[in-house]
Amino acid sequence: MRGGVYKPRTNPYSFRGMGMEGLKLFYRICREHGIKIITEVMQVSQVEDMLPYVDIFQVGARNAQNFNLLDALGQV
């Protein structure tokens, strides 16, 4: 199941996603139905928190050259 719990935005006042609370809810529902989770990670600080709940990390085009993020993902 693909879902973005952190929503990239262009307006600082628009909805930013449900964050970790949303990921935990997403995780619980997917596990009940045997579904794997893929979601976008946007910064290094999110990797460790998201790791227990995500099967596949997605890197968006905005972060394709964020080498700190790519290095952190390579470690996990």
N, CA, C, O and CB atoms as a CASP TS submission, in Angstrom:
PFRMAT TS
TARGET T0000
AUTHOR 0000-0000-0000
METHOD Language model
MODEL 1
PARENT N/A
ATOM      1  N   MET     1       0.860  -1.159   0.000  1.00  0.00           N
ATOM      2  CA  MET     1       0.000   0.000   0.000  1.00  0.00           C
ATOM      3  C   MET     1       0.904   1.218   0.000  1.00  0.00           C
ATOM      4  O   MET     1       1.818   1.324   0.817  1.00  0.00           O
ATOM      5  CB  MET     1      -0.977   0.000   1.220  1.00  0.00           C
ATOM      6  N   ARG     2       0.654   2.107  -0.889  1.00  0.00           N
ATOM      7  CA  ARG     2       1.454   3.319  -0.964  1.00  0.00           C
ATOM      8  C   ARG     2       0.657   4.460  -0.366  1.00  0.00           C
ATOM      9  O   ARG     2      -0.510   4.660  -0.703  1.00  0.00           O
ATOM     10  CB  ARG     2       1.868   3.635  -2.426  1.00  0.00           C
ATOM     11  N   GLY     3       1.282   5.195   0.508  1.00  0.00           N
ATOM     12  CA  GLY     3       0.618   6.350   1.094  1.00  0.00           C
ATOM     13  C   GLY     3       1.633   7.306   1.665  1.00  0.00           C
ATOM     14  O   GLY     3       2.620   6.890   2.273  1.00  0.00           O
ATOM     15  N   GLY     4       1.397   8.560   1.474  1.00  0.00           N
ATOM     16  CA  GLY     4       2.299   9.570   1.999  1.00  0.00           C
ATOM     17  C   GLY     4       1.787  10.102   3.320  1.00  0.00           C
ATOM     18  O   GLY     4       0.721  10.715   3.378  1.00  0.00           O
ATOM     19  N   VAL     5       2.539   9.872   4.380  1.00  0.00           N
ATOM     20  CA  VAL     5       2.127  10.373   5.680  1.00  0.00           C
ATOM     21  C   VAL     5       2.661  11.777   5.926  1.00  0.00           C
ATOM     22  O   VAL     5       2.145  12.509   6.770  1.00  0.00           O
ATOM     23  CB  VAL     5       2.595   9.435   6.780  1.00  0.00           C
ATOM     24  N   TYR     6       3.699  12.145   5.179  1.00  0.00           N
ATOM     25  CA  TYR     6       4.193  13.519   5.178  1.00  0.00           C
ATOM     26  C   TYR     6       3.925  14.067   3.797  1.00  0.00           C
ATOM     27  O   TYR     6       4.464  13.564   2.811  1.00  0.00           O
ATOM     28  CB  TYR     6       5.724  13.606   5.552  1.00  0.00           C
ATOM     29  N   LYS     7       3.106  15.084   3.714  1.00  0.00           N
ATOM     30  CA  LYS     7       2.689  15.613   2.420  1.00  0.00           C
ATOM     31  C   LYS     7       3.561  16.797   2.025  1.00  0.00           C
ATOM     32  O   LYS     7       3.538  17.829   2.695  1.00  0.00           O
ATOM     33  CB  LYS     7       1.210  16.027   2.456  1.00  0.00           C
ATOM     34  N   PRO     8       4.337  16.664   0.936  1.00  0.00           N
ATOM     35  CA  PRO     8       5.085  17.832   0.450  1.00  0.00           C
ATOM     36  C   PRO     8       4.091  18.931   0.046  1.00  0.00           C
ATOM     37  O   PRO     8       3.016  18.640  -0.477  1.00  0.00           O
ATOM     38  CB  PRO     8       6.011  17.444  -0.765  1.00  0.00           C
ATOM     39  N   ARG     9       4.448  20.152   0.286  1.00  0.00           N
ATOM     40  CA  ARG     9       3.502  21.234   0.000  1.00  0.00           C
ATOM     41  C   ARG     9       4.223  22.460  -0.516  1.00  0.00           C
ATOM     42  O   ARG     9       5.416  22.653  -0.280  1.00  0.00           O
ATOM     43  CB  ARG     9       2.695  21.591   1.246  1.00  0.00           C
ATOM     44  N   THR    10       3.479  23.275  -1.218  1.00  0.00           N
ATOM     45  CA  THR    10       4.040  24.518  -1.711  1.00  0.00           C
ATOM     46  C   THR    10       3.581  25.703  -0.863  1.00  0.00           C
ATOM     47  O   THR    10       4.223  26.754  -0.866  1.00  0.00           O
ATOM     48  CB  THR    10       3.652  24.729  -3.170  1.00  0.00           C
ATOM     49  N   ASN    11       2.492  25.542  -0.150  1.00  0.00           N
ATOM     50  CA  ASN    11       1.960  26.593   0.703  1.00  0.00           C
ATOM     51  C   ASN    11       2.217  26.212   2.165  1.00  0.00           C
ATOM     52  O   ASN    11       1.827  25.121   2.582  1.00  0.00           O
ATOM     53  CB  ASN    11       0.434  26.813   0.437  1.00  0.00           C
ATOM     54  N   PRO    12       2.859  27.077   2.954  1.00  0.00           N
ATOM     55  CA  PRO    12       3.164  26.713   4.341  1.00  0.00           C
ATOM     56  C   PRO    12       1.923  26.539   5.219  1.00  0.00           C
ATOM     57  O   PRO    12       2.027  26.017   6.329  1.00  0.00           O
ATOM     58  CB  PRO    12       4.054  27.760   4.948  1.00  0.00           C
ATOM     59  N   TYR    13       0.762  26.964   4.744  1.00  0.00           N
ATOM     60  CA  TYR    13      -0.462  26.862   5.529  1.00  0.00           C
ATOM     61  C   TYR    13      -1.313  25.663   5.139  1.00  0.00           C
ATOM     62  O   TYR    13      -2.342  25.416   5.767  1.00  0.00           O
ATOM     63  CB  TYR    13      -1.270  28.120   5.380  1.00  0.00           C
ATOM     64  N   SER    14      -0.911  24.912   4.121  1.00  0.00           N
ATOM     65  CA  SER    14      -1.706  23.770   3.678  1.00  0.00           C
ATOM     66  C   SER    14      -1.404  22.545   4.549  1.00  0.00           C
ATOM     67  O   SER    14      -0.422  22.524   5.291  1.00  0.00           O
ATOM     68  CB  SER    14      -1.425  23.458   2.185  1.00  0.00           C
ATOM     69  N   PHE    15      -2.248  21.545   4.447  1.00  0.00           N
ATOM     70  CA  PHE    15      -2.146  20.321   5.237  1.00  0.00           C
ATOM     71  C   PHE    15      -0.799  19.643   5.016  1.00  0.00           C
ATOM     72  O   PHE    15      -0.366  19.477   3.876  1.00  0.00           O
ATOM     73  CB  PHE    15      -3.286  19.359   4.884  1.00  0.00           C
ATOM     74  N   ARG    16      -0.137  19.253   6.095  1.00  0.00           N
ATOM     75  CA  ARG    16       1.198  18.668   6.020  1.00  0.00           C
ATOM     76  C   ARG    16       1.191  17.151   6.172  1.00  0.00           C
ATOM     77  O   ARG    16       2.258  16.539   6.233  1.00  0.00           O
ATOM     78  CB  ARG    16       2.079  19.275   7.078  1.00  0.00           C
ATOM     79  N   GLY    17       0.031  16.540   6.234  1.00  0.00           N
ATOM     80  CA  GLY    17      -0.049  15.093   6.441  1.00  0.00           C
ATOM     81  C   GLY    17      -0.194  14.785   7.915  1.00  0.00           C
ATOM     82  O   GLY    17      -0.098  15.676   8.759  1.00  0.00           O
ATOM     83  N   MET    18      -0.425  13.522   8.219  1.00  0.00           N
ATOM     84  CA  MET    18      -0.638  13.116   9.603  1.00  0.00           C
ATOM     85  C   MET    18       0.649  12.715  10.320  1.00  0.00           C
ATOM     86  O   MET    18       0.634  12.468  11.525  1.00  0.00           O
ATOM     87  CB  MET    18      -1.610  11.976   9.647  1.00  0.00           C
ATOM     88  N   GLY    19       1.749  12.648   9.597  1.00  0.00           N
ATOM     89  CA  GLY    19       3.028  12.342  10.217  1.00  0.00           C
ATOM     90  C   GLY    19       3.076  10.953  10.840  1.00  0.00           C
ATOM     91  O   GLY    19       2.455  10.016  10.338  1.00  0.00           O
ATOM     92  N   MET    20       3.812  10.826  11.931  1.00  0.00           N
ATOM     93  CA  MET    20       3.997   9.529  12.570  1.00  0.00           C
ATOM     94  C   MET    20       2.685   8.941  13.086  1.00  0.00           C
ATOM     95  O   MET    20       2.495   7.725  13.050  1.00  0.00           O
ATOM     96  CB  MET    20       4.983   9.654  13.710  1.00  0.00           C
ATOM     97  N   GLU    21       1.804   9.771  13.552  1.00  0.00           N
ATOM     98  CA  GLU    21       0.497   9.280  14.009  1.00  0.00           C
ATOM     99  C   GLU    21      -0.245   8.586  12.860  1.00  0.00           C
ATOM    100  O   GLU    21      -0.843   7.525  13.044  1.00  0.00           O
ATOM    101  CB  GLU    21      -0.357  10.448  14.573  1.00  0.00           C
ATOM    102  N   GLY    22      -0.195   9.194  11.693  1.00  0.00           N
ATOM    103  CA  GLY    22      -0.819   8.605  10.512  1.00  0.00           C
ATOM    104  C   GLY    22      -0.116   7.337  10.071  1.00  0.00           C
ATOM    105  O   GLY    22      -0.769   6.388   9.638  1.00  0.00           O
ATOM    106  N   LEU    23       1.212   7.306  10.172  1.00  0.00           N
ATOM    107  CA  LEU    23       1.964   6.115   9.778  1.00  0.00           C
ATOM    108  C   LEU    23       1.634   4.937  10.690  1.00  0.00           C
ATOM    109  O   LEU    23       1.496   3.809  10.217  1.00  0.00           O
ATOM    110  CB  LEU    23       3.473   6.400   9.808  1.00  0.00           C
ATOM    111  N   LYS    24       1.507   5.185  11.977  1.00  0.00           N
ATOM    112  CA  LYS    24       1.163   4.113  12.908  1.00  0.00           C
ATOM    113  C   LYS    24      -0.224   3.559  12.626  1.00  0.00           C
ATOM    114  O   LYS    24      -0.440   2.349  12.695  1.00  0.00           O
ATOM    115  CB  LYS    24       1.242   4.611  14.345  1.00  0.00           C
ATOM    116  N   LEU    25      -1.153   4.430  12.314  1.00  0.00           N
ATOM    117  CA  LEU    25      -2.508   4.004  11.948  1.00  0.00           C
ATOM    118  C   LEU    25      -2.473   3.201  10.651  1.00  0.00           C
ATOM    119  O   LEU    25      -3.092   2.142  10.556  1.00  0.00           O
ATOM    120  CB  LEU    25      -3.448   5.227  11.799  1.00  0.00           C
ATOM    121  N   PHE    26      -1.758   3.699   9.666  1.00  0.00           N
ATOM    122  CA  PHE    26      -1.575   3.043   8.375  1.00  0.00           C
ATOM    123  C   PHE    26      -0.962   1.656   8.570  1.00  0.00           C
ATOM    124  O   PHE    26      -1.401   0.683   7.956  1.00  0.00           O
ATOM    125  CB  PHE    26      -0.685   3.903   7.450  1.00  0.00           C
ATOM    126  N   TYR    27       0.052   1.575   9.425  1.00  0.00           N
ATOM    127  CA  TYR    27       0.748   0.324   9.714  1.00  0.00           C
ATOM    128  C   TYR    27      -0.219  -0.705  10.301  1.00  0.00           C
ATOM    129  O   TYR    27      -0.267  -1.850   9.852  1.00  0.00           O
ATOM    130  CB  TYR    27       1.920   0.571  10.682  1.00  0.00           C
ATOM    131  N   ARG    28      -0.978  -0.289  11.295  1.00  0.00           N
ATOM    132  CA  ARG    28      -1.907  -1.207  11.966  1.00  0.00           C
ATOM    133  C   ARG    28      -2.914  -1.787  10.980  1.00  0.00           C
ATOM    134  O   ARG    28      -3.165  -2.992  10.982  1.00  0.00           O
ATOM    135  CB  ARG    28      -2.644  -0.487  13.105  1.00  0.00           C
ATOM    136  N   ILE    29      -3.483  -0.945  10.151  1.00  0.00           N
ATOM    137  CA  ILE    29      -4.490  -1.391   9.180  1.00  0.00           C
ATOM    138  C   ILE    29      -3.865  -2.312   8.134  1.00  0.00           C
ATOM    139  O   ILE    29      -4.442  -3.344   7.790  1.00  0.00           O
ATOM    140  CB  ILE    29      -5.151  -0.179   8.491  1.00  0.00           C
ATOM    141  N   CYS    30      -2.695  -1.944   7.632  1.00  0.00           N
ATOM    142  CA  CYS    30      -2.036  -2.782   6.616  1.00  0.00           C
ATOM    143  C   CYS    30      -1.639  -4.134   7.181  1.00  0.00           C
ATOM    144  O   CYS    30      -1.786  -5.147   6.497  1.00  0.00           O
ATOM    145  CB  CYS    30      -0.800  -2.074   6.060  1.00  0.00           C
ATOM    146  N   ARG    31      -1.139  -4.180   8.409  1.00  0.00           N
ATOM    147  CA  ARG    31      -0.736  -5.450   9.004  1.00  0.00           C
ATOM    148  C   ARG    31      -1.942  -6.375   9.210  1.00  0.00           C
ATOM    149  O   ARG    31      -1.821  -7.590   9.058  1.00  0.00           O
ATOM    150  CB  ARG    31      -0.022  -5.206  10.340  1.00  0.00           C
ATOM    151  N   GLU    32      -3.091  -5.811   9.551  1.00  0.00           N
ATOM    152  CA  GLU    32      -4.308  -6.614   9.722  1.00  0.00           C
ATOM    153  C   GLU    32      -4.687  -7.344   8.441  1.00  0.00           C
ATOM    154  O   GLU    32      -5.301  -8.411   8.479  1.00  0.00           O
ATOM    155  CB  GLU    32      -5.465  -5.728  10.172  1.00  0.00           C
ATOM    156  N   HIS    33      -4.312  -6.754   7.298  1.00  0.00           N
ATOM    157  CA  HIS    33      -4.685  -7.308   6.010  1.00  0.00           C
ATOM    158  C   HIS    33      -3.504  -7.889   5.231  1.00  0.00           C
ATOM    159  O   HIS    33      -3.655  -8.261   4.067  1.00  0.00           O
ATOM    160  CB  HIS    33      -5.350  -6.252   5.191  1.00  0.00           C
ATOM    161  N   GLY    34      -2.332  -7.969   5.864  1.00  0.00           N
ATOM    162  CA  GLY    34      -1.168  -8.551   5.219  1.00  0.00           C
ATOM    163  C   GLY    34      -0.625  -7.734   4.061  1.00  0.00           C
ATOM    164  O   GLY    34      -0.130  -8.294   3.084  1.00  0.00           O
ATOM    165  N   ILE    35      -0.712  -6.422   4.161  1.00  0.00           N
ATOM    166  CA  ILE    35      -0.284  -5.529   3.090  1.00  0.00           C
ATOM    167  C   ILE    35       1.034  -4.850   3.476  1.00  0.00           C
ATOM    168  O   ILE    35       1.181  -4.374   4.602  1.00  0.00           O
ATOM    169  CB  ILE    35      -1.379  -4.471   2.790  1.00  0.00           C
ATOM    170  N   LYS    36       1.971  -4.804   2.562  1.00  0.00           N
ATOM    171  CA  LYS    36       3.250  -4.105   2.770  1.00  0.00           C
ATOM    172  C   LYS    36       3.046  -2.606   2.594  1.00  0.00           C
ATOM    173  O   LYS    36       2.119  -2.177   1.907  1.00  0.00           O
ATOM    174  CB  LYS    36       4.340  -4.625   1.782  1.00  0.00           C
ATOM    175  N   ILE    37       3.912  -1.811   3.216  1.00  0.00           N
ATOM    176  CA  ILE    37       3.784  -0.352   3.198  1.00  0.00           C
ATOM    177  C   ILE    37       4.968   0.285   2.485  1.00  0.00           C
ATOM    178  O   ILE    37       6.123  -0.043   2.757  1.00  0.00           O
ATOM    179  CB  ILE    37       3.671   0.199   4.627  1.00  0.00           C
ATOM    180  N   ILE    38       4.666   1.201   1.570  1.00  0.00           N
ATOM    181  CA  ILE    38       5.674   2.053   0.946  1.00  0.00           C
ATOM    182  C   ILE    38       5.236   3.494   1.164  1.00  0.00           C
ATOM    183  O   ILE    38       4.088   3.850   0.901  1.00  0.00           O
ATOM    184  CB  ILE    38       5.852   1.727  -0.591  1.00  0.00           C
ATOM    185  N   THR    39       6.149   4.309   1.641  1.00  0.00           N
ATOM    186  CA  THR    39       5.840   5.718   1.847  1.00  0.00           C
ATOM    187  C   THR    39       7.099   6.549   1.651  1.00  0.00           C
ATOM    188  O   THR    39       8.219   6.049   1.755  1.00  0.00           O
ATOM    189  CB  THR    39       5.245   5.953   3.252  1.00  0.00           C
ATOM    190  N   GLU    40       6.894   7.800   1.373  1.00  0.00           N
ATOM    191  CA  GLU    40       8.019   8.702   1.092  1.00  0.00           C
ATOM    192  C   GLU    40       8.654   9.192   2.380  1.00  0.00           C
ATOM    193  O   GLU    40       7.970   9.546   3.339  1.00  0.00           O
ATOM    194  CB  GLU    40       7.558   9.897   0.249  1.00  0.00           C
ATOM    195  N   VAL    41       9.968   9.203   2.377  1.00  0.00           N
ATOM    196  CA  VAL    41      10.735   9.804   3.458  1.00  0.00           C
ATOM    197  C   VAL    41      11.365  11.064   2.873  1.00  0.00           C
ATOM    198  O   VAL    41      11.900  11.043   1.765  1.00  0.00           O
ATOM    199  CB  VAL    41      11.829   8.806   4.047  1.00  0.00           C
ATOM    200  N   MET    42      11.299  12.165   3.628  1.00  0.00           N
ATOM    201  CA  MET    42      11.748  13.438   3.071  1.00  0.00           C
ATOM    202  C   MET    42      12.978  14.018   3.757  1.00  0.00           C
ATOM    203  O   MET    42      13.610  14.933   3.229  1.00  0.00           O
ATOM    204  CB  MET    42      10.642  14.426   3.144  1.00  0.00           C
ATOM    205  N   GLN    43      13.323  13.490   4.938  1.00  0.00           N
ATOM    206  CA  GLN    43      14.520  13.996   5.604  1.00  0.00           C
ATOM    207  C   GLN    43      15.153  12.922   6.476  1.00  0.00           C
ATOM    208  O   GLN    43      14.488  11.975   6.897  1.00  0.00           O
ATOM    209  CB  GLN    43      14.184  15.226   6.447  1.00  0.00           C
ATOM    210  N   VAL    44      16.433  13.077   6.739  1.00  0.00           N
ATOM    211  CA  VAL    44      17.208  12.086   7.469  1.00  0.00           C
ATOM    212  C   VAL    44      16.589  11.791   8.833  1.00  0.00           C
ATOM    213  O   VAL    44      16.547  10.637   9.259  1.00  0.00           O
ATOM    214  CB  VAL    44      18.645  12.561   7.635  1.00  0.00           C
ATOM    215  N   SER    45      16.116  12.814   9.511  1.00  0.00           N
ATOM    216  CA  SER    45      15.592  12.633  10.866  1.00  0.00           C
ATOM    217  C   SER    45      14.353  11.739  10.909  1.00  0.00           C
ATOM    218  O   SER    45      13.999  11.250  11.982  1.00  0.00           O
ATOM    219  CB  SER    45      15.261  13.979  11.470  1.00  0.00           C
ATOM    220  N   GLN    46      13.698  11.514   9.797  1.00  0.00           N
ATOM    221  CA  GLN    46      12.501  10.669   9.763  1.00  0.00           C
ATOM    222  C   GLN    46      12.831   9.183   9.634  1.00  0.00           C
ATOM    223  O   GLN    46      12.005   8.343   9.989  1.00  0.00           O
ATOM    224  CB  GLN    46      11.608  11.089   8.615  1.00  0.00           C
ATOM    225  N   VAL    47      13.999   8.847   9.142  1.00  0.00           N
ATOM    226  CA  VAL    47      14.332   7.465   8.796  1.00  0.00           C
ATOM    227  C   VAL    47      14.217   6.541  10.002  1.00  0.00           C
ATOM    228  O   VAL    47      13.506   5.539   9.927  1.00  0.00           O
ATOM    229  CB  VAL    47      15.741   7.392   8.220  1.00  0.00           C
ATOM    230  N   GLU    48      14.883   6.836  11.097  1.00  0.00           N
ATOM    231  CA  GLU    48      14.874   5.955  12.272  1.00  0.00           C
ATOM    232  C   GLU    48      13.475   5.813  12.869  1.00  0.00           C
ATOM    233  O   GLU    48      13.089   4.722  13.288  1.00  0.00           O
ATOM    234  CB  GLU    48      15.834   6.486  13.333  1.00  0.00           C
ATOM    235  N   ASP    49      12.714   6.909  12.911  1.00  0.00           N
ATOM    236  CA  ASP    49      11.360   6.847  13.467  1.00  0.00           C
ATOM    237  C   ASP    49      10.425   6.011  12.602  1.00  0.00           C
ATOM    238  O   ASP    49       9.560   5.304  13.119  1.00  0.00           O
ATOM    239  CB  ASP    49      10.795   8.247  13.625  1.00  0.00           C
ATOM    240  N   MET    50      10.598   6.093  11.296  1.00  0.00           N
ATOM    241  CA  MET    50       9.718   5.405  10.367  1.00  0.00           C
ATOM    242  C   MET    50      10.093   3.942  10.147  1.00  0.00           C
ATOM    243  O   MET    50       9.253   3.140   9.738  1.00  0.00           O
ATOM    244  CB  MET    50       9.718   6.121   9.058  1.00  0.00           C
ATOM    245  N   LEU    51      11.342   3.594  10.413  1.00  0.00           N
ATOM    246  CA  LEU    51      11.861   2.264  10.094  1.00  0.00           C
ATOM    247  C   LEU    51      11.001   1.093  10.596  1.00  0.00           C
ATOM    248  O   LEU    51      10.798   0.145   9.838  1.00  0.00           O
ATOM    249  CB  LEU    51      13.230   2.133  10.662  1.00  0.00           C
ATOM    250  N   PRO    52      10.491   1.112  11.823  1.00  0.00           N
ATOM    251  CA  PRO    52       9.700  -0.039  12.285  1.00  0.00           C
ATOM    252  C   PRO    52       8.352  -0.195  11.562  1.00  0.00           C
ATOM    253  O   PRO    52       7.730  -1.255  11.638  1.00  0.00           O
ATOM    254  CB  PRO    52       9.454   0.087  13.769  1.00  0.00           C
ATOM    255  N   TYR    53       7.908   0.839  10.876  1.00  0.00           N
ATOM    256  CA  TYR    53       6.564   0.837  10.294  1.00  0.00           C
ATOM    257  C   TYR    53       6.537   0.759   8.764  1.00  0.00           C
ATOM    258  O   TYR    53       5.465   0.646   8.169  1.00  0.00           O
ATOM    259  CB  TYR    53       5.839   2.067  10.729  1.00  0.00           C
ATOM    260  N   VAL    54       7.701   0.818   8.130  1.00  0.00           N
ATOM    261  CA  VAL    54       7.753   0.919   6.673  1.00  0.00           C
ATOM    262  C   VAL    54       8.508  -0.272   6.085  1.00  0.00           C
ATOM    263  O   VAL    54       9.566  -0.655   6.587  1.00  0.00           O
ATOM    264  CB  VAL    54       8.420   2.245   6.243  1.00  0.00           C
ATOM    265  N   ASP    55       7.963  -0.849   5.030  1.00  0.00           N
ATOM    266  CA  ASP    55       8.639  -1.942   4.330  1.00  0.00           C
ATOM    267  C   ASP    55       9.561  -1.402   3.236  1.00  0.00           C
ATOM    268  O   ASP    55      10.640  -1.950   3.011  1.00  0.00           O
ATOM    269  CB  ASP    55       7.607  -2.910   3.725  1.00  0.00           C
ATOM    270  N   ILE    56       9.144  -0.338   2.560  1.00  0.00           N
ATOM    271  CA  ILE    56       9.930   0.271   1.485  1.00  0.00           C
ATOM    272  C   ILE    56       9.874   1.790   1.637  1.00  0.00           C
ATOM    273  O   ILE    56       8.795   2.373   1.749  1.00  0.00           O
ATOM    274  CB  ILE    56       9.402  -0.169   0.076  1.00  0.00           C
ATOM    275  N   PHE    57      11.041   2.418   1.641  1.00  0.00           N
ATOM    276  CA  PHE    57      11.115   3.877   1.648  1.00  0.00           C
ATOM    277  C   PHE    57      11.113   4.378   0.216  1.00  0.00           C
ATOM    278  O   PHE    57      11.812   3.838  -0.642  1.00  0.00           O
ATOM    279  CB  PHE    57      12.378   4.373   2.403  1.00  0.00           C
ATOM    280  N   GLN    58      10.341   5.390  -0.032  1.00  0.00           N
ATOM    281  CA  GLN    58      10.293   6.029  -1.350  1.00  0.00           C
ATOM    282  C   GLN    58      11.006   7.366  -1.252  1.00  0.00           C
ATOM    283  O   GLN    58      10.803   8.114  -0.296  1.00  0.00           O
ATOM    284  CB  GLN    58       8.817   6.213  -1.850  1.00  0.00           C
ATOM    285  N   VAL    59      11.834   7.666  -2.229  1.00  0.00           N
ATOM    286  CA  VAL    59      12.524   8.956  -2.297  1.00  0.00           C
ATOM    287  C   VAL    59      11.954   9.705  -3.490  1.00  0.00           C
ATOM    288  O   VAL    59      12.032   9.232  -4.624  1.00  0.00           O
ATOM    289  CB  VAL    59      14.091   8.781  -2.420  1.00  0.00           C
ATOM    290  N   GLY    60      11.385  10.868  -3.233  1.00  0.00           N
ATOM    291  CA  GLY    60      10.790  11.666  -4.298  1.00  0.00           C
ATOM    292  C   GLY    60      11.835  12.401  -5.107  1.00  0.00           C
ATOM    293  O   GLY    60      13.009  12.449  -4.740  1.00  0.00           O
ATOM    294  N   ALA    61      11.394  12.970  -6.207  1.00  0.00           N
ATOM    295  CA  ALA    61      12.286  13.690  -7.110  1.00  0.00           C
ATOM    296  C   ALA    61      12.994  14.850  -6.413  1.00  0.00           C
ATOM    297  O   ALA    61      14.136  15.170  -6.742  1.00  0.00           O
ATOM    298  CB  ALA    61      11.507  14.206  -8.306  1.00  0.00           C
ATOM    299  N   ARG    62      12.328  15.472  -5.464  1.00  0.00           N
ATOM    300  CA  ARG    62      12.942  16.595  -4.751  1.00  0.00           C
ATOM    301  C   ARG    62      14.178  16.169  -3.973  1.00  0.00           C
ATOM    302  O   ARG    62      15.095  16.966  -3.776  1.00  0.00           O
ATOM    303  CB  ARG    62      11.936  17.228  -3.804  1.00  0.00           C
ATOM    304  N   ASN    63      14.206  14.909  -3.529  1.00  0.00           N
ATOM    305  CA  ASN    63      15.302  14.428  -2.697  1.00  0.00           C
ATOM    306  C   ASN    63      16.230  13.447  -3.406  1.00  0.00           C
ATOM    307  O   ASN    63      17.064  12.810  -2.762  1.00  0.00           O
ATOM    308  CB  ASN    63      14.749  13.783  -1.476  1.00  0.00           C
ATOM    309  N   ALA    64      16.096  13.323  -4.710  1.00  0.00           N
ATOM    310  CA  ALA    64      16.900  12.358  -5.456  1.00  0.00           C
ATOM    311  C   ALA    64      18.403  12.652  -5.374  1.00  0.00           C
ATOM    312  O   ALA    64      19.222  11.758  -5.585  1.00  0.00           O
ATOM    313  CB  ALA    64      16.463  12.341  -6.907  1.00  0.00           C
ATOM    314  N   GLN    65      18.761  13.887  -5.072  1.00  0.00           N
ATOM    315  CA  GLN    65      20.175  14.242  -4.923  1.00  0.00           C
ATOM    316  C   GLN    65      20.512  14.687  -3.510  1.00  0.00           C
ATOM    317  O   GLN    65      21.531  15.338  -3.282  1.00  0.00           O
ATOM    318  CB  GLN    65      20.542  15.337  -5.900  1.00  0.00           C
ATOM    319  N   ASN    66      19.651  14.332  -2.565  1.00  0.00           N
ATOM    320  CA  ASN    66      19.913  14.612  -1.154  1.00  0.00           C
ATOM    321  C   ASN    66      20.777  13.456  -0.644  1.00  0.00           C
ATOM    322  O   ASN    66      20.258  12.459  -0.142  1.00  0.00           O
ATOM    323  CB  ASN    66      18.561  14.762  -0.311  1.00  0.00           C
ATOM    324  N   PHE    67      22.087  13.597  -0.777  1.00  0.00           N
ATOM    325  CA  PHE    67      23.001  12.497  -0.496  1.00  0.00           C
ATOM    326  C   PHE    67      23.024  12.115   0.976  1.00  0.00           C
ATOM    327  O   PHE    67      23.294  10.958   1.299  1.00  0.00           O
ATOM    328  CB  PHE    67      24.389  12.860  -0.944  1.00  0.00           C
ATOM    329  N   ASN    68      22.751  13.047   1.874  1.00  0.00           N
ATOM    330  CA  ASN    68      22.662  12.688   3.296  1.00  0.00           C
ATOM    331  C   ASN    68      21.496  11.732   3.530  1.00  0.00           C
ATOM    332  O   ASN    68      21.621  10.760   4.275  1.00  0.00           O
ATOM    333  CB  ASN    68      22.499  13.954   4.171  1.00  0.00           C
ATOM    334  N   LEU    69      20.371  12.011   2.894  1.00  0.00           N
ATOM    335  CA  LEU    69      19.218  11.130   3.016  1.00  0.00           C
ATOM    336  C   LEU    69      19.491   9.783   2.374  1.00  0.00           C
ATOM    337  O   LEU    69      19.170   8.745   2.954  1.00  0.00           O
ATOM    338  CB  LEU    69      17.992  11.770   2.386  1.00  0.00           C
ATOM    339  N   LEU    70      20.074   9.785   1.197  1.00  0.00           N
ATOM    340  CA  LEU    70      20.389   8.534   0.512  1.00  0.00           C
ATOM    341  C   LEU    70      21.388   7.690   1.308  1.00  0.00           C
ATOM    342  O   LEU    70      21.263   6.467   1.352  1.00  0.00           O
ATOM    343  CB  LEU    70      20.946   8.826  -0.881  1.00  0.00           C
ATOM    344  N   ASP    71      22.365   8.326   1.930  1.00  0.00           N
ATOM    345  CA  ASP    71      23.324   7.598   2.779  1.00  0.00           C
ATOM    346  C   ASP    71      22.617   6.976   3.981  1.00  0.00           C
ATOM    347  O   ASP    71      22.876   5.823   4.329  1.00  0.00           O
ATOM    348  CB  ASP    71      24.452   8.541   3.258  1.00  0.00           C
ATOM    349  N   ALA    72      21.723   7.741   4.618  1.00  0.00           N
ATOM    350  CA  ALA    72      20.982   7.217   5.771  1.00  0.00           C
ATOM    351  C   ALA    72      20.120   6.021   5.378  1.00  0.00           C
ATOM    352  O   ALA    72      20.032   5.044   6.123  1.00  0.00           O
ATOM    353  CB  ALA    72      20.103   8.315   6.386  1.00  0.00           C
ATOM    354  N   LEU    73      19.496   6.095   4.231  1.00  0.00           N
ATOM    355  CA  LEU    73      18.677   4.979   3.768  1.00  0.00           C
ATOM    356  C   LEU    73      19.541   3.770   3.411  1.00  0.00           C
ATOM    357  O   LEU    73      19.128   2.629   3.619  1.00  0.00           O
ATOM    358  CB  LEU    73      17.838   5.402   2.558  1.00  0.00           C
ATOM    359  N   GLY    74      20.718   4.011   2.885  1.00  0.00           N
ATOM    360  CA  GLY    74      21.631   2.929   2.574  1.00  0.00           C
ATOM    361  C   GLY    74      22.090   2.181   3.812  1.00  0.00           C
ATOM    362  O   GLY    74      22.435   1.002   3.730  1.00  0.00           O
ATOM    363  N   GLN    75      22.098   2.840   4.947  1.00  0.00           N
ATOM    364  CA  GLN    75      22.494   2.205   6.203  1.00  0.00           C
ATOM    365  C   GLN    75      21.422   1.271   6.755  1.00  0.00           C
ATOM    366  O   GLN    75      21.725   0.330   7.489  1.00  0.00           O
ATOM    367  CB  GLN    75      22.817   3.262   7.231  1.00  0.00           C
ATOM    368  N   VAL    76      20.174   1.536   6.398  1.00  0.00           N
ATOM    369  CA  VAL    76      19.079   0.694   6.917  1.00  0.00           C
ATOM    370  C   VAL    76      18.614  -0.294   5.889  1.00  0.00           C
ATOM    371  O   VAL    76      17.703  -1.079   6.155  1.00  0.00           O
ATOM    372  CB  VAL    76      17.905   1.546   7.366  1.00  0.00           C
TER
END
